């Protein structure tokens, strides 16, 4: 998967409120590219259920 596809999957999980599933997904795919893993973990750290769209506006 490409970086944008991986981040889109995480975005979808977070929009559905599946934070734990998103964390698991990151861990399972972290060997694919360290750049997207860092970005994904930052998103999780700043996760705000009411402001999900703000975190992903650049996708």
PyMOL Python script that loads the backbone (N, CA, C, O; Angstrom):
from pymol import cmd

cmd.read_pdbstr("""\
ATOM      1  N   UNK A   1       0.841  -1.183   0.000  1.00  0.00           N
ATOM      2  CA  UNK A   1       0.000   0.000   0.000  1.00  0.00           C
ATOM      3  C   UNK A   1       0.889   1.250   0.000  1.00  0.00           C
ATOM      4  O   UNK A   1       1.983   1.264   0.565  1.00  0.00           O
ATOM      5  N   UNK A   2       0.387   2.276  -0.641  1.00  0.00           N
ATOM      6  CA  UNK A   2       1.083   3.545  -0.640  1.00  0.00           C
ATOM      7  C   UNK A   2       0.721   4.340   0.614  1.00  0.00           C
ATOM      8  O   UNK A   2      -0.281   4.069   1.277  1.00  0.00           O
ATOM      9  N   UNK A   3       1.555   5.320   0.918  1.00  0.00           N
ATOM     10  CA  UNK A   3       1.367   6.141   2.107  1.00  0.00           C
ATOM     11  C   UNK A   3      -0.053   6.700   2.183  1.00  0.00           C
ATOM     12  O   UNK A   3      -0.693   6.600   3.230  1.00  0.00           O
ATOM     13  N   UNK A   4      -0.551   7.279   1.109  1.00  0.00           N
ATOM     14  CA  UNK A   4      -1.881   7.895   1.124  1.00  0.00           C
ATOM     15  C   UNK A   4      -2.975   6.862   1.378  1.00  0.00           C
ATOM     16  O   UNK A   4      -3.963   7.155   2.052  1.00  0.00           O
ATOM     17  N   UNK A   5      -2.804   5.656   0.843  1.00  0.00           N
ATOM     18  CA  UNK A   5      -3.795   4.588   1.068  1.00  0.00           C
ATOM     19  C   UNK A   5      -3.806   4.174   2.537  1.00  0.00           C
ATOM     20  O   UNK A   5      -4.867   3.962   3.125  1.00  0.00           O
ATOM     21  N   UNK A   6      -2.621   4.062   3.120  1.00  0.00           N
ATOM     22  CA  UNK A   6      -2.528   3.676   4.526  1.00  0.00           C
ATOM     23  C   UNK A   6      -3.153   4.738   5.419  1.00  0.00           C
ATOM     24  O   UNK A   6      -3.908   4.421   6.339  1.00  0.00           O
ATOM     25  N   UNK A   7      -2.836   5.994   5.144  1.00  0.00           N
ATOM     26  CA  UNK A   7      -3.406   7.077   5.949  1.00  0.00           C
ATOM     27  C   UNK A   7      -4.917   7.176   5.761  1.00  0.00           C
ATOM     28  O   UNK A   7      -5.637   7.510   6.702  1.00  0.00           O
ATOM     29  N   UNK A   8      -5.399   6.893   4.565  1.00  0.00           N
ATOM     30  CA  UNK A   8      -6.839   6.907   4.322  1.00  0.00           C
ATOM     31  C   UNK A   8      -7.537   5.821   5.144  1.00  0.00           C
ATOM     32  O   UNK A   8      -8.631   6.040   5.663  1.00  0.00           O
ATOM     33  N   UNK A   9      -6.906   4.658   5.261  1.00  0.00           N
ATOM     34  CA  UNK A   9      -7.471   3.573   6.073  1.00  0.00           C
ATOM     35  C   UNK A   9      -7.567   4.007   7.534  1.00  0.00           C
ATOM     36  O   UNK A   9      -8.572   3.762   8.201  1.00  0.00           O
ATOM     37  N   UNK A  10      -6.508   4.655   8.022  1.00  0.00           N
ATOM     38  CA  UNK A  10      -6.509   5.119   9.409  1.00  0.00           C
ATOM     39  C   UNK A  10      -7.570   6.192   9.600  1.00  0.00           C
ATOM     40  O   UNK A  10      -8.278   6.201  10.607  1.00  0.00           O
ATOM     41  N   UNK A  11      -7.677   7.089   8.639  1.00  0.00           N
ATOM     42  CA  UNK A  11      -8.697   8.141   8.699  1.00  0.00           C
ATOM     43  C   UNK A  11     -10.079   7.533   8.839  1.00  0.00           C
ATOM     44  O   UNK A  11     -10.877   7.967   9.669  1.00  0.00           O
ATOM     45  N   UNK A  12     -10.356   6.532   8.028  1.00  0.00           N
ATOM     46  CA  UNK A  12     -11.663   5.875   8.061  1.00  0.00           C
ATOM     47  C   UNK A  12     -11.922   5.239   9.434  1.00  0.00           C
ATOM     48  O   UNK A  12     -13.018   5.362   9.981  1.00  0.00           O
ATOM     49  N   UNK A  13     -10.927   4.572   9.976  1.00  0.00           N
ATOM     50  CA  UNK A  13     -11.072   3.936  11.287  1.00  0.00           C
ATOM     51  C   UNK A  13     -11.355   4.977  12.362  1.00  0.00           C
ATOM     52  O   UNK A  13     -12.224   4.781  13.212  1.00  0.00           O
ATOM     53  N   UNK A  14     -10.612   6.092  12.320  1.00  0.00           N
ATOM     54  CA  UNK A  14     -10.813   7.133  13.328  1.00  0.00           C
ATOM     55  C   UNK A  14     -12.167   7.801  13.180  1.00  0.00           C
ATOM     56  O   UNK A  14     -12.810   8.119  14.181  1.00  0.00           O
ATOM     57  N   UNK A  15     -12.610   8.018  11.953  1.00  0.00           N
ATOM     58  CA  UNK A  15     -13.934   8.609  11.742  1.00  0.00           C
ATOM     59  C   UNK A  15     -15.035   7.729  12.320  1.00  0.00           C
ATOM     60  O   UNK A  15     -16.078   8.219  12.751  1.00  0.00           O
ATOM     61  N   UNK A  16     -14.785   6.420  12.321  1.00  0.00           N
ATOM     62  CA  UNK A  16     -15.761   5.477  12.863  1.00  0.00           C
ATOM     63  C   UNK A  16     -15.556   5.255  14.362  1.00  0.00           C
ATOM     64  O   UNK A  16     -16.288   4.484  14.982  1.00  0.00           O
ATOM     65  N   UNK A  17     -14.564   5.931  14.942  1.00  0.00           N
ATOM     66  CA  UNK A  17     -14.299   5.815  16.372  1.00  0.00           C
ATOM     67  C   UNK A  17     -13.495   4.592  16.755  1.00  0.00           C
ATOM     68  O   UNK A  17     -13.460   4.226  17.930  1.00  0.00           O
ATOM     69  N   UNK A  18     -12.848   3.950  15.796  1.00  0.00           N
ATOM     70  CA  UNK A  18     -12.078   2.726  16.050  1.00  0.00           C
ATOM     71  C   UNK A  18     -10.605   3.040  16.312  1.00  0.00           C
ATOM     72  O   UNK A  18      -9.737   2.679  15.517  1.00  0.00           O
ATOM     73  N   UNK A  19     -10.332   3.707  17.421  1.00  0.00           N
ATOM     74  CA  UNK A  19      -8.973   4.125  17.752  1.00  0.00           C
ATOM     75  C   UNK A  19      -8.067   2.916  17.965  1.00  0.00           C
ATOM     76  O   UNK A  19      -6.945   2.889  17.458  1.00  0.00           O
ATOM     77  N   UNK A  20      -8.530   1.942  18.690  1.00  0.00           N
ATOM     78  CA  UNK A  20      -7.708   0.755  18.953  1.00  0.00           C
ATOM     79  C   UNK A  20      -7.412  -0.002  17.658  1.00  0.00           C
ATOM     80  O   UNK A  20      -6.302  -0.500  17.468  1.00  0.00           O
ATOM     81  N   UNK A  21      -8.388  -0.086  16.781  1.00  0.00           N
ATOM     82  CA  UNK A  21      -8.188  -0.740  15.492  1.00  0.00           C
ATOM     83  C   UNK A  21      -7.142   0.027  14.670  1.00  0.00           C
ATOM     84  O   UNK A  21      -6.309  -0.583  14.000  1.00  0.00           O
ATOM     85  N   UNK A  22      -7.188   1.348  14.723  1.00  0.00           N
ATOM     86  CA  UNK A  22      -6.214   2.176  14.005  1.00  0.00           C
ATOM     87  C   UNK A  22      -4.811   1.943  14.555  1.00  0.00           C
ATOM     88  O   UNK A  22      -3.854   1.840  13.787  1.00  0.00           O
ATOM     89  N   UNK A  23      -4.680   1.858  15.880  1.00  0.00           N
ATOM     90  CA  UNK A  23      -3.380   1.590  16.493  1.00  0.00           C
ATOM     91  C   UNK A  23      -2.842   0.241  16.044  1.00  0.00           C
ATOM     92  O   UNK A  23      -1.664   0.117  15.710  1.00  0.00           O
ATOM     93  N   UNK A  24      -3.696  -0.759  16.037  1.00  0.00           N
ATOM     94  CA  UNK A  24      -3.293  -2.106  15.609  1.00  0.00           C
ATOM     95  C   UNK A  24      -2.851  -2.095  14.144  1.00  0.00           C
ATOM     96  O   UNK A  24      -1.848  -2.714  13.788  1.00  0.00           O
ATOM     97  N   UNK A  25      -3.607  -1.388  13.297  1.00  0.00           N
ATOM     98  CA  UNK A  25      -3.290  -1.280  11.875  1.00  0.00           C
ATOM     99  C   UNK A  25      -1.906  -0.659  11.686  1.00  0.00           C
ATOM    100  O   UNK A  25      -1.113  -1.135  10.873  1.00  0.00           O
ATOM    101  N   UNK A  26      -1.619   0.402  12.437  1.00  0.00           N
ATOM    102  CA  UNK A  26      -0.306   1.050  12.352  1.00  0.00           C
ATOM    103  C   UNK A  26       0.794   0.078  12.724  1.00  0.00           C
ATOM    104  O   UNK A  26       1.799  -0.029  12.022  1.00  0.00           O
ATOM    105  N   UNK A  27       0.609  -0.623  13.815  1.00  0.00           N
ATOM    106  CA  UNK A  27       1.621  -1.582  14.254  1.00  0.00           C
ATOM    107  C   UNK A  27       1.847  -2.683  13.221  1.00  0.00           C
ATOM    108  O   UNK A  27       2.985  -3.091  12.991  1.00  0.00           O
ATOM    109  N   UNK A  28       0.789  -3.158  12.607  1.00  0.00           N
ATOM    110  CA  UNK A  28       0.904  -4.235  11.620  1.00  0.00           C
ATOM    111  C   UNK A  28       1.590  -3.784  10.336  1.00  0.00           C
ATOM    112  O   UNK A  28       2.182  -4.603   9.634  1.00  0.00           O
ATOM    113  N   UNK A  29       1.519  -2.504  10.021  1.00  0.00           N
ATOM    114  CA  UNK A  29       2.056  -1.998   8.755  1.00  0.00           C
ATOM    115  C   UNK A  29       3.268  -1.086   8.929  1.00  0.00           C
ATOM    116  O   UNK A  29       3.702  -0.452   7.968  1.00  0.00           O
ATOM    117  N   UNK A  30       3.810  -1.014  10.118  1.00  0.00           N
ATOM    118  CA  UNK A  30       4.879  -0.057  10.356  1.00  0.00           C
ATOM    119  C   UNK A  30       6.160  -0.353   9.579  1.00  0.00           C
ATOM    120  O   UNK A  30       6.970   0.553   9.380  1.00  0.00           O
ATOM    121  N   UNK A  31       6.362  -1.567   9.145  1.00  0.00           N
ATOM    122  CA  UNK A  31       7.571  -1.884   8.383  1.00  0.00           C
ATOM    123  C   UNK A  31       7.483  -1.368   6.946  1.00  0.00           C
ATOM    124  O   UNK A  31       8.496  -1.331   6.248  1.00  0.00           O
ATOM    125  N   UNK A  32       6.288  -0.968   6.490  1.00  0.00           N
ATOM    126  CA  UNK A  32       6.113  -0.487   5.119  1.00  0.00           C
ATOM    127  C   UNK A  32       6.848   0.825   4.862  1.00  0.00           C
ATOM    128  O   UNK A  32       7.472   0.981   3.812  1.00  0.00           O
ATOM    129  N   UNK A  33       6.788   1.757   5.785  1.00  0.00           N
ATOM    130  CA  UNK A  33       7.421   3.064   5.607  1.00  0.00           C
ATOM    131  C   UNK A  33       7.400   3.812   6.929  1.00  0.00           C
ATOM    132  O   UNK A  33       6.336   4.068   7.494  1.00  0.00           O
ATOM    133  N   UNK A  34       8.567   4.156   7.407  1.00  0.00           N
ATOM    134  CA  UNK A  34       8.627   4.838   8.702  1.00  0.00           C
ATOM    135  C   UNK A  34       8.028   6.240   8.635  1.00  0.00           C
ATOM    136  O   UNK A  34       7.542   6.748   9.645  1.00  0.00           O
ATOM    137  N   UNK A  35       8.055   6.873   7.464  1.00  0.00           N
ATOM    138  CA  UNK A  35       7.515   8.228   7.329  1.00  0.00           C
ATOM    139  C   UNK A  35       6.022   8.272   7.634  1.00  0.00           C
ATOM    140  O   UNK A  35       5.573   9.125   8.398  1.00  0.00           O
ATOM    141  N   UNK A  36       5.255   7.370   7.050  1.00  0.00           N
ATOM    142  CA  UNK A  36       3.809   7.391   7.275  1.00  0.00           C
ATOM    143  C   UNK A  36       3.476   6.946   8.686  1.00  0.00           C
ATOM    144  O   UNK A  36       2.492   7.407   9.263  1.00  0.00           O
ATOM    145  N   UNK A  37       4.294   6.041   9.260  1.00  0.00           N
ATOM    146  CA  UNK A  37       4.037   5.580  10.634  1.00  0.00           C
ATOM    147  C   UNK A  37       4.164   6.752  11.592  1.00  0.00           C
ATOM    148  O   UNK A  37       3.332   6.925  12.482  1.00  0.00           O
ATOM    149  N   UNK A  38       5.191   7.547  11.416  1.00  0.00           N
ATOM    150  CA  UNK A  38       5.379   8.723  12.265  1.00  0.00           C
ATOM    151  C   UNK A  38       4.192   9.663  12.135  1.00  0.00           C
ATOM    152  O   UNK A  38       3.672  10.156  13.136  1.00  0.00           O
ATOM    153  N   UNK A  39       3.766   9.910  10.911  1.00  0.00           N
ATOM    154  CA  UNK A  39       2.621  10.797  10.680  1.00  0.00           C
ATOM    155  C   UNK A  39       1.349  10.210  11.282  1.00  0.00           C
ATOM    156  O   UNK A  39       0.561  10.935  11.890  1.00  0.00           O
ATOM    157  N   UNK A  40       1.143   8.925  11.121  1.00  0.00           N
ATOM    158  CA  UNK A  40      -0.055   8.271  11.658  1.00  0.00           C
ATOM    159  C   UNK A  40      -0.077   8.331  13.181  1.00  0.00           C
ATOM    160  O   UNK A  40      -1.125   8.583  13.777  1.00  0.00           O
ATOM    161  N   UNK A  41       1.066   8.100  13.812  1.00  0.00           N
ATOM    162  CA  UNK A  41       1.123   8.149  15.278  1.00  0.00           C
ATOM    163  C   UNK A  41       0.872   9.563  15.783  1.00  0.00           C
ATOM    164  O   UNK A  41       0.270   9.749  16.841  1.00  0.00           O
ATOM    165  N   UNK A  42       1.331  10.558  15.032  1.00  0.00           N
ATOM    166  CA  UNK A  42       1.047  11.942  15.412  1.00  0.00           C
ATOM    167  C   UNK A  42      -0.455  12.217  15.329  1.00  0.00           C
ATOM    168  O   UNK A  42      -1.010  12.911  16.181  1.00  0.00           O
ATOM    169  N   UNK A  43      -1.109  11.672  14.304  1.00  0.00           N
ATOM    170  CA  UNK A  43      -2.558  11.837  14.171  1.00  0.00           C
ATOM    171  C   UNK A  43      -3.280  11.221  15.356  1.00  0.00           C
ATOM    172  O   UNK A  43      -4.211  11.813  15.901  1.00  0.00           O
ATOM    173  N   UNK A  44      -2.850  10.036  15.752  1.00  0.00           N
ATOM    174  CA  UNK A  44      -3.492   9.374  16.886  1.00  0.00           C
ATOM    175  C   UNK A  44      -3.293  10.181  18.165  1.00  0.00           C
ATOM    176  O   UNK A  44      -4.194  10.278  18.999  1.00  0.00           O
ATOM    177  N   UNK A  45      -2.111  10.755  18.307  1.00  0.00           N
ATOM    178  CA  UNK A  45      -1.822  11.544  19.496  1.00  0.00           C
ATOM    179  C   UNK A  45      -2.659  12.804  19.582  1.00  0.00           C
ATOM    180  O   UNK A  45      -2.902  13.320  20.673  1.00  0.00           O
ATOM    181  N   UNK A  46      -3.099  13.300  18.437  1.00  0.00           N
ATOM    182  CA  UNK A  46      -3.891  14.523  18.378  1.00  0.00           C
ATOM    183  C   UNK A  46      -5.357  14.222  18.068  1.00  0.00           C
ATOM    184  O   UNK A  46      -6.122  15.126  17.733  1.00  0.00           O
ATOM    185  N   UNK A  47      -5.738  12.975  18.176  1.00  0.00           N
ATOM    186  CA  UNK A  47      -7.096  12.571  17.805  1.00  0.00           C
ATOM    187  C   UNK A  47      -8.126  13.288  18.660  1.00  0.00           C
ATOM    188  O   UNK A  47      -8.080  13.260  19.890  1.00  0.00           O
ATOM    189  N   UNK A  48      -9.033  13.914  17.984  1.00  0.00           N
ATOM    190  CA  UNK A  48     -10.158  14.607  18.607  1.00  0.00           C
ATOM    191  C   UNK A  48     -11.406  14.153  17.856  1.00  0.00           C
ATOM    192  O   UNK A  48     -11.605  14.536  16.703  1.00  0.00           O
ATOM    193  N   UNK A  49     -12.236  13.355  18.484  1.00  0.00           N
ATOM    194  CA  UNK A  49     -13.408  12.827  17.784  1.00  0.00           C
ATOM    195  C   UNK A  49     -14.253  13.909  17.112  1.00  0.00           C
ATOM    196  O   UNK A  49     -14.889  13.651  16.090  1.00  0.00           O
ATOM    197  N   UNK A  50     -14.264  15.097  17.668  1.00  0.00           N
ATOM    198  CA  UNK A  50     -15.061  16.172  17.092  1.00  0.00           C
ATOM    199  C   UNK A  50     -14.333  16.916  15.979  1.00  0.00           C
ATOM    200  O   UNK A  50     -14.946  17.676  15.229  1.00  0.00           O
ATOM    201  N   UNK A  51     -13.025  16.698  15.873  1.00  0.00           N
ATOM    202  CA  UNK A  51     -12.268  17.434  14.870  1.00  0.00           C
ATOM    203  C   UNK A  51     -11.489  16.548  13.928  1.00  0.00           C
ATOM    204  O   UNK A  51     -10.430  16.948  13.445  1.00  0.00           O
ATOM    205  N   UNK A  52     -11.982  15.357  13.656  1.00  0.00           N
ATOM    206  CA  UNK A  52     -11.284  14.409  12.787  1.00  0.00           C
ATOM    207  C   UNK A  52     -10.994  15.026  11.418  1.00  0.00           C
ATOM    208  O   UNK A  52      -9.896  14.864  10.886  1.00  0.00           O
ATOM    209  N   UNK A  53     -11.934  15.704  10.869  1.00  0.00           N
ATOM    210  CA  UNK A  53     -11.766  16.283   9.522  1.00  0.00           C
ATOM    211  C   UNK A  53     -10.585  17.244   9.487  1.00  0.00           C
ATOM    212  O   UNK A  53      -9.888  17.316   8.475  1.00  0.00           O
ATOM    213  N   UNK A  54     -10.347  17.977  10.554  1.00  0.00           N
ATOM    214  CA  UNK A  54      -9.232  18.923  10.581  1.00  0.00           C
ATOM    215  C   UNK A  54      -7.899  18.208  10.473  1.00  0.00           C
ATOM    216  O   UNK A  54      -6.977  18.723   9.840  1.00  0.00           O
ATOM    217  N   UNK A  55      -7.774  17.034  11.076  1.00  0.00           N
ATOM    218  CA  UNK A  55      -6.516  16.287  11.058  1.00  0.00           C
ATOM    219  C   UNK A  55      -6.200  15.706   9.690  1.00  0.00           C
ATOM    220  O   UNK A  55      -5.039  15.411   9.405  1.00  0.00           O
ATOM    221  N   UNK A  56      -7.196  15.535   8.843  1.00  0.00           N
ATOM    222  CA  UNK A  56      -7.001  14.848   7.575  1.00  0.00           C
ATOM    223  C   UNK A  56      -7.328  15.714   6.359  1.00  0.00           C
ATOM    224  O   UNK A  56      -7.544  15.183   5.270  1.00  0.00           O
ATOM    225  N   UNK A  57      -7.368  17.009   6.522  1.00  0.00           N
ATOM    226  CA  UNK A  57      -7.791  17.863   5.426  1.00  0.00           C
ATOM    227  C   UNK A  57      -6.841  17.804   4.231  1.00  0.00           C
ATOM    228  O   UNK A  57      -7.243  18.131   3.115  1.00  0.00           O
ATOM    229  N   UNK A  58      -5.586  17.394   4.444  1.00  0.00           N
ATOM    230  CA  UNK A  58      -4.602  17.356   3.371  1.00  0.00           C
ATOM    231  C   UNK A  58      -4.564  16.034   2.625  1.00  0.00           C
ATOM    232  O   UNK A  58      -3.772  15.888   1.694  1.00  0.00           O
ATOM    233  N   UNK A  59      -5.382  15.077   2.996  1.00  0.00           N
ATOM    234  CA  UNK A  59      -5.364  13.775   2.300  1.00  0.00           C
ATOM    235  C   UNK A  59      -6.008  13.861   0.952  1.00  0.00           C
ATOM    236  O   UNK A  59      -6.078  12.862   0.236  1.00  0.00           O
TER     237      UNK A  59
END
""", "prot")
cmd.dss("prot")
cmd.show_as("cartoon", "prot")
cmd.util.cbc("prot")
cmd.orient("prot")
